[in-house]
Amino acid sequence: MVNIGNDWDEILKDEFKKDYYLALRSFLAAEYRTRTIYPNMYDIFNALKYTSFQAAKVVIIGQDPYHGAGQAHGLCFSVKKGIEPPPSLKNIYRELQSDVGFTIPDHGDLTAWAKQGVLLLNSVLTVRAHEPNSHKGMGWELFTDRVIGELNNKNTPVVFLLWGANARNKAKIITNPIHVKLETVHPSPLSAYNGFFGCKHFSKTNEILISSGQSPIDWQL
């Protein structure tokens, strides 16, 4: 069984027993056995491992993991050190630089954000090598909907950063009025100029956190 290692285990224990998740697990067992799948199976739940339910105060929702060798490690938009930051992440860095004076680092590892309470959650948590969206519709969306639904029940304000149509589809789950949804286009090169650049989501997030008595995120990596 899955062992996340923090409060998510108790919160999600019934989810791992549901028929859809058991079917998903069987599908993944076959996929990992017969194909190249990202991320490594031990990294699938890193977003939840690094950011407990209690600690989560910002949520960034991605689509599915990077599908190139060595990129995905269980945190949306993040790549391990030593891997070239992909174009969408470079655009995130560019907006951070403009918004909060961020110094662009020589890596793409966002683990430091996760450890400050930024849940870096993809809608789908696995993918076949070089086949984007190849695990779409296999059950992960139900699982991540449950995660977001639980966060919606938090009684402390959470800032949800919803970039692009896929992430914005999750907005309907977030109904608790104490939470804040910041929405814009995806940071990919195809759309970043249509509203991502200049959105100032990073400074706005910290203003919201401070106004609700929470510590801001140090975005510098």
Phi, psi and chi 1 to 4 in degrees:
 res  aa     phi    psi   chi1   chi2   chi3   chi4
   1 MET       -  162.0  -71.5  -59.7  -67.5      -
   2 VAL   -70.3  135.7  173.9      -      -      -
   3 ASN  -127.9  103.6  178.0   31.4      -      -
   4 ILE   -80.1  -39.0  -66.4  167.3      -      -
   5 GLY    98.5   14.3      -      -      -      -
   6 ASN  -150.7 -160.5   57.2   32.8      -      -
   7 ASP   -65.3  -17.0   51.4   10.3      -      -
   8 TRP   -61.7  -29.3  -76.1  115.3      -      -
   9 ASP   -58.0  -47.9  -76.1  -43.9      -      -
  10 GLU   -69.1  -40.8 -180.0   65.6   23.1      -
  11 ILE   -63.6  -38.1  -68.2  165.6      -      -
  12 LEU  -104.8    6.9  -62.8  173.0      -      -
  13 LYS   -58.5  -36.7   64.6 -179.3 -179.3 -177.9
  14 ASP   -74.3  -26.0   62.1  -36.4      -      -
  15 GLU   -65.1  -38.3 -156.2   69.1   15.1      -
  16 PHE   -70.0   -9.9  -65.5  120.3      -      -
  17 LYS   -99.8   -7.7  -60.2  172.5 -173.5  172.7
  18 LYS   -72.3  152.8  -69.0 -177.1  177.5  177.0
  19 ASP   -57.2  -42.9  -72.3  -13.9      -      -
  20 TYR   -63.2  -37.5   87.7   85.0      -      -
  21 TYR   -73.0  -37.7 -173.4   82.4      -      -
  22 LEU   -63.6  -37.4  -63.6  175.3      -      -
  23 ALA   -67.0  -41.2      -      -      -      -
  24 LEU   -61.5  -43.0  170.9   62.3      -      -
  25 ARG   -62.3  -40.9 -166.9  174.4   70.0  173.7
  26 SER   -64.3  -41.9  -65.2      -      -      -
  27 PHE   -59.8  -46.1  166.4   75.3      -      -
  28 LEU   -66.3  -37.0  -69.4  173.3      -      -
  29 ALA   -59.2  -42.7      -      -      -      -
  30 ALA   -69.3  -40.2      -      -      -      -
  31 GLU   -63.3  -47.4  -72.9  -77.4  -76.1      -
  32 TYR   -66.1  -28.9  -85.7   96.6      -      -
  33 ARG   -76.3  -31.9 -167.4  170.0   59.1 -113.2
  34 THR  -114.8  -11.4   59.9      -      -      -
  35 ARG  -136.3  172.8  -62.4  174.3  179.1  -92.9
  36 THR   -91.4  118.5  -59.5      -      -      -
  37 ILE  -122.1  140.6  -55.7  -61.4      -      -
  38 TYR  -118.5  148.7  -60.3  126.1      -      -
  39 PRO   -76.1 -178.2   32.6  -37.0      -      -
  40 ASN   -49.5  141.2 -179.8  -69.0      -      -
  41 MET   -58.9  -24.9   65.8  176.5   67.8      -
  42 TYR   -79.7   -8.4  -60.7  106.1      -      -
  43 ASP  -104.7   -1.3  -70.4  -21.1      -      -
  44 ILE   -53.9  -43.4  -67.8  172.5      -      -
  45 PHE  -101.0   22.2  -65.5  101.9      -      -
  46 ASN   -58.4  -35.5  -83.9   -8.0      -      -
  47 ALA   -56.4  -44.2      -      -      -      -
  48 LEU   -76.0  -33.9  -59.7  176.2      -      -
  49 LYS   -65.3  -41.1  -72.2  179.1  178.9  179.6
  50 TYR   -81.8  -23.3  -67.7  171.0      -      -
  51 THR  -130.0  100.3  -50.1      -      -      -
  52 SER   -67.2  162.7   69.2      -      -      -
  53 PHE   -56.3  -47.4  174.1   82.4      -      -
  54 GLN   -61.4  -38.2 -171.5   62.9   36.9      -
  55 ALA   -80.2  -20.9      -      -      -      -
  56 ALA   -66.2  123.3      -      -      -      -
  57 LYS  -132.9  -11.8   55.1 -171.7  177.1 -178.2
  58 VAL  -134.9  139.4  179.9      -      -      -
  59 VAL  -128.0  123.7 -179.4      -      -      -
  60 ILE  -108.8  124.8  -61.2  177.1      -      -
  61 ILE  -106.9  120.7  -60.1  175.3      -      -
  62 GLY  -101.6 -173.0      -      -      -      -
  63 GLN   -95.5  -84.0 -170.1  165.4  -40.2      -
  64 ASP  -137.6  169.4   63.9  -17.1      -      -
  65 PRO   -64.3  157.9  -22.3   33.7      -      -
  66 TYR   -57.4  144.2  -65.8  124.7      -      -
  67 HIS  -111.0   12.0   51.9   84.6      -      -
  68 GLY   -96.0  158.8      -      -      -      -
  69 ALA   -59.1  130.4      -      -      -      -
  70 GLY    76.2    2.6      -      -      -      -
  71 GLN   -84.6  -62.4  -68.9 -179.0  -53.0      -
  72 ALA   -68.4  136.9      -      -      -      -
  73 HIS  -142.8   28.9   65.6  124.1      -      -
  74 GLY    92.7    3.7      -      -      -      -
  75 LEU  -123.0  126.8  -54.3  177.0      -      -
  76 CYS   -62.5  141.5   73.9      -      -      -
  77 PHE    69.7   -9.6  -65.9  107.3      -      -
  78 SER   -93.8  146.2 -179.2      -      -      -
  79 VAL  -130.0  155.4  -68.2      -      -      -
  80 LYS   -65.3  155.4  -65.1  177.2 -177.4  177.3
  81 LYS   -58.9  140.8  -71.0 -178.9  177.9  174.7
  82 GLY    95.8  -10.3      -      -      -      -
  83 ILE  -104.0  133.7  -58.7  -68.4      -      -
  84 GLU   -59.5  126.6  174.9   75.7    9.5      -
  85 PRO   -58.8  128.9  -26.6   36.3      -      -
  86 PRO   -66.6  165.8  -21.9   34.5      -      -
  87 PRO   -56.0  -41.3  -28.0   35.6      -      -
  88 SER   -63.2  -40.6  -69.1      -      -      -
  89 LEU   -68.1  -37.7 -178.6   54.1      -      -
  90 LYS   -60.3  -36.9  -72.2 -178.4  177.3  178.6
  91 ASN   -70.7  -34.7  -75.4  -18.9      -      -
  92 ILE   -61.3  -45.0  -69.3  169.4      -      -
  93 TYR   -61.0  -40.8  -76.7  176.2      -      -
  94 ARG   -62.3  -42.2 -179.5  172.9  162.9 -176.1
  95 GLU   -67.5  -39.9  174.4   59.0   20.5      -
  96 LEU   -59.5  -42.3  -85.9  160.1      -      -
  97 GLN   -60.6  -44.6 -174.9  179.2   47.2      -
  98 SER   -69.6  -37.7  167.7      -      -      -
  99 ASP   -81.2  -48.0 -174.9   14.1      -      -
 100 VAL  -126.6   13.3  -62.5      -      -      -
 101 GLY    72.2   25.9      -      -      -      -
 102 PHE   -59.1  136.4  176.3   82.6      -      -
 103 THR   -92.4  118.6  -59.6      -      -      -
 104 ILE   -66.9  123.1  -65.2  174.9      -      -
 105 PRO   -82.9  175.8   31.9  -33.6      -      -
 106 ASP   -95.2   21.7   61.1   -0.9      -      -
 107 HIS  -149.1  173.9   66.2   85.5      -      -
 108 GLY  -123.0   23.8      -      -      -      -
 109 ASP   -87.4  115.3 -171.3  -18.8      -      -
 110 LEU   -99.0   15.6  -53.7 -178.2      -      -
 111 THR   -54.4  -35.2  -57.0      -      -      -
 112 ALA   -61.3  -32.9      -      -      -      -
 113 TRP   -67.5  -45.8  -65.9   -1.9      -      -
 114 ALA   -57.3  -37.8      -      -      -      -
 115 LYS   -75.9   -8.3  -68.7 -176.3  174.5  178.0
 116 GLN  -100.6    2.4  -66.3  179.5   72.5      -
 117 GLY   106.4   15.7      -      -      -      -
 118 VAL   -97.4  107.9 -178.1      -      -      -
 119 LEU   -80.1  115.9 -178.5   65.3      -      -
 120 LEU  -101.7   82.7  -64.0  165.8      -      -
 121 LEU  -108.0  119.2 -176.2   70.3      -      -
 122 ASN   -78.6  152.2  -83.0  -46.8      -      -
 123 SER   -68.3  -35.9  -63.0      -      -      -
 124 VAL  -121.1  132.9  173.6      -      -      -
 125 LEU   -99.3   -3.4  -59.3 -172.2      -      -
 126 THR  -141.0  162.8   53.8      -      -      -
 127 VAL  -158.9  150.1   70.0      -      -      -
 128 ARG   -76.8  147.6  -70.6  177.5 -173.5  165.0
 129 ALA   -54.2  128.4      -      -      -      -
 130 HIS    62.7   19.6  -45.5  -57.7      -      -
 131 GLU  -131.2   79.9  -67.0 -175.3   43.8      -
 132 PRO   -56.2  143.2   17.4  -29.2      -      -
 133 ASN    65.9   15.4  -74.0  -41.5      -      -
 134 SER   -70.4  -18.4   48.3      -      -      -
 135 HIS  -108.8   12.6  -75.1 -177.7      -      -
 136 LYS   -65.1  140.5 -176.4  177.5 -178.8 -180.0
 137 GLY    77.9    9.6      -      -      -      -
 138 MET   -96.3   -3.3  -59.4  -52.6  -61.7      -
 139 GLY   130.6  -20.1      -      -      -      -
 140 TRP   -59.3  -34.6  -82.1  128.7      -      -
 141 GLU   -61.3  -37.1  -66.1   90.5  -17.1      -
 142 LEU   -64.9  -40.3  -65.2  170.6      -      -
 143 PHE   -65.4  -47.3  178.9   80.3      -      -
 144 THR   -72.3  -26.9   53.1      -      -      -
 145 ASP   -60.4  -41.1  -80.2   -0.9      -      -
 146 ARG   -64.1  -42.7  171.0   68.4 -170.7  -82.0
 147 VAL   -58.3  -47.3  169.8      -      -      -
 148 ILE   -67.2  -36.8  -66.3  164.7      -      -
 149 GLY   -61.8  -39.5      -      -      -      -
 150 GLU   -65.9  -41.1  -69.6  -64.7  -24.9      -
 151 LEU   -64.3  -33.7  -68.4  164.2      -      -
 152 ASN   -60.9  -26.7 -177.8   57.5      -      -
 153 ASN   -83.5   -5.5  -66.9  -29.1      -      -
 154 LYS   -61.9  144.6  -76.2 -164.9   78.9  160.7
 155 ASN   -98.7   12.1   55.8   13.7      -      -
 156 THR  -117.7  144.6   51.5      -      -      -
 157 PRO   -62.1  134.9  -24.7   34.9      -      -
 158 VAL  -119.1  137.6  177.1      -      -      -
 159 VAL   -99.1  121.7 -176.4      -      -      -
 160 PHE  -103.6  121.0  -69.4   86.0      -      -
 161 LEU  -100.1  111.6  -56.6 -177.1      -      -
 162 LEU  -114.2  103.1  -53.2  174.6      -      -
 163 TRP  -112.3  113.7  -58.2  -27.1      -      -
 164 GLY    92.6  163.0      -      -      -      -
 165 ALA   -59.3  -40.3      -      -      -      -
 166 ASN   -61.5  -46.9 -164.2  -84.5      -      -
 167 ALA   -69.2  -38.7      -      -      -      -
 168 ARG   -68.6  -21.0  -67.6  164.5   97.8  166.3
 169 ASN   -63.7  -22.6  -75.2  -22.1      -      -
 170 LYS   -80.3   -9.9  -59.7  -77.4 -164.1 -171.8
 171 ALA   -59.5  -32.2      -      -      -      -
 172 LYS   -65.6  -20.1   60.9 -176.5  179.3  -68.4
 173 ILE   -76.1  -24.8  -55.0  169.4      -      -
 174 ILE   -91.8   93.3  -52.9  156.6      -      -
 175 THR  -111.7  -14.4   56.4      -      -      -
 176 ASN   -71.2  121.4 -173.2  -24.7      -      -
 177 PRO   -67.0  -12.4   22.2  -32.0      -      -
 178 ILE   -76.9  -16.8   70.6  167.0      -      -
 179 HIS   -88.0  160.4  -56.0  -43.7      -      -
 180 VAL  -122.5  132.0  178.7      -      -      -
 181 LYS  -109.5  120.4  -66.7  177.2  -86.9 -168.4
 182 LEU  -108.4  117.5  -61.3  178.9      -      -
 183 GLU  -119.6  141.1  -59.4 -176.0   36.1      -
 184 THR  -161.1 -174.0 -170.7      -      -      -
 185 VAL   -72.5  167.8  -61.6      -      -      -
 186 HIS   -70.0  147.0 -164.6  -84.8      -      -
 187 PRO   -76.8    9.3   24.4  -33.0      -      -
 188 SER   -65.3  156.3   79.3      -      -      -
 189 PRO   -56.9  -23.8  -25.8   34.8      -      -
 190 LEU   -71.1  -26.3  -63.6  172.7      -      -
 191 SER  -131.1  -10.8   56.3      -      -      -
 192 ALA   -55.6  -33.5      -      -      -      -
 193 TYR   -76.0   -6.4  -74.6   96.1      -      -
 194 ASN   -95.6   18.5  -64.9  -33.7      -      -
 195 GLY   143.7  -17.0      -      -      -      -
 196 PHE   -71.2  -48.7 -176.5   79.3      -      -
 197 PHE   -66.4  124.8  -68.9  136.1      -      -
 198 GLY    93.9    0.5      -      -      -      -
 199 CYS   -71.7  -24.0   70.2      -      -      -
 200 LYS    55.8   34.1  -62.0 -167.9  178.7  -62.8
 201 HIS   -64.9  -26.6  -82.3 -173.1      -      -
 202 PHE   -76.4  -43.4  -56.4   98.9      -      -
 203 SER   -69.9  -37.2   58.6      -      -      -
 204 LYS   -63.1  -40.5  -71.7  176.1 -179.4  175.8
 205 THR   -58.0  -47.4  -67.4      -      -      -
 206 ASN   -67.7  -34.8  -81.5  -12.3      -      -
 207 GLU   -61.4  -42.1  -71.6  165.8    9.4      -
 208 ILE   -66.0  -44.7  -66.7  160.6      -      -
 209 LEU   -60.7  -46.7  -68.0  174.1      -      -
 210 ILE   -62.9  -42.1  -68.7  166.7      -      -
 211 SER   -67.0  -21.2   69.5      -      -      -
 212 SER  -100.1   12.9   63.5      -      -      -
 213 GLY    80.0   16.7      -      -      -      -
 214 GLN  -106.0  156.8  -58.8 -178.6   81.9      -
 215 SER   -75.7  142.3   56.1      -      -      -
 216 PRO   -71.3  165.1   27.2  -33.8      -      -
 217 ILE   -87.3  132.1  -56.6  -60.2      -      -
 218 ASP   -85.6  102.6  176.9    3.8      -      -
 219 TRP   -74.1  -16.4  -63.3  109.5      -      -
 220 GLN   -67.1  138.3 -169.0   58.6   55.4      -
 221 LEU  -108.2      -  -64.7  165.8      -      -
